[in-house]
Amino acid sequence: MKILIVGGSGTIGRKIAAALKAKHEVITAGRNSGDMTVDISDKNSIVKMFEELKQIDACVCTAGTGFYGDYHTMTEEDLMPGIKGKMLGQMNLVLIGKRFISKEGSFTLTSGIAAEQPAKNGTAVATINGAINSFVLASAQELKNDVRINAVSPGLVEDSFEKYGNLFPGYNLAPMKKVVNAYILSIEGAVNGKILKVYS
Amino acid sequence: MKILIVGGSGTIGRKIAAALKAKHEVITAGRNSGDMTVDISDKNSIVKMFEELKQIDACVCTAGTGFYGDYHTMTEEDLMPGIKGKMLGQMNLVLIGKRFISKEGSFTLTSGIAAEQPAKNGTAVATINGAINSFVLASAQELKNDVRINAVSPGLVEDSFEKYGNLFPGYNLAPMKKVVNAYILSIEGAVNGKILKVYS
């Protein structure tokens, strides 16, 4: 398969890329790194990327984040970059990308544990993750040509503990192997419209 | 209690207002009707409303909707009014309104069945409802002064069948009495951080 990984140089994305490369043609994309440049918060940038790619069999997105910080001083200005990036950006990857994806292809988006178990100071990200989960449920009903869509909803992955562990006190770490497997299940399996939760 | 109902002239809002008026002081607000004018897609309009109100005991929002239409031609331009209105608008009602709400007060937002059981052509609304549900889970952890927050997630209410029934083939109607009761439970009860689902 020809597989696009948006965010393919990030903590999770590069592990997915490494796991897929033995069997598949992997193309990574990102704002500042990867085989291609894309800013998912800009729909024209997404269109440009897909027009260059022409056709792919699977589109994975591990890019995008949202605001972490004090709830009581948080404003719309703090929220908007995450809404335009991780939320609308992933939605646009599907809404635009569906014209470029093969029959029986797949989309795999990334939400996260915060949708159900938000951390303190993580309301913005929780909201975005909840949106992505419901977008995936709805999109799975709509996509044509046997194209599938799933969301992987990881907990705090063990590789991110050093950088982000202080934001998630008491959260169990998600083994990276299990997180990567969830993406592989979505790409190579038959699951559709699922929120693949990798946390406990 | 002094209770603000944003969307208080709408199908659900006016029934909540009618049910609450015997026991409470009810103030309705809306874009084009009600005791006060507010456009929840404009944060300055929300600030102005709360500054006029000064203090309330409960804030209910039944306003805001999202795009219904063909998934395959839907674009960011179709999505944004709902994101700015029903999603960000309800978030801003809480983020701004928390400075004006009494100790032990409450917020009650509205999501909907689409978060879990999206209808055909309803992906935009599904996404917004999923966002609101997770926003409520997260906000319940953050609000101070014993202020509570819940979301009512109604199915297609029986009063909307004539207008919207064709969008929801096979959906069971939610009795308006049960929908109104969910708002009353949120306002007068002790529940916090709950998604009060009124569908089966």
Interface residues (C-beta under 8 A of the other chain):
Chain A: K43 Y71 H72 M74 T75 E76 L79 I83 M87 L88 M91 N92 L95 K98 A114 A115 E116 P118 K120 G122 T123 A126 T127 I128 N129 G130 A131 I132 N133 S134 F135 L137 A138 S139 Q141 E142 L143 K144
Chain B: K43 Y71 H72 M74 T75 E76 L79 I83 M87 L88 M91 N92 L95 K98 A114 A115 E116 P118 K120 G122 T123 A126 T127 I128 N129 G130 A131 I132 N133 S134 F135 L137 A138 S139 Q141 E142 L143 K144
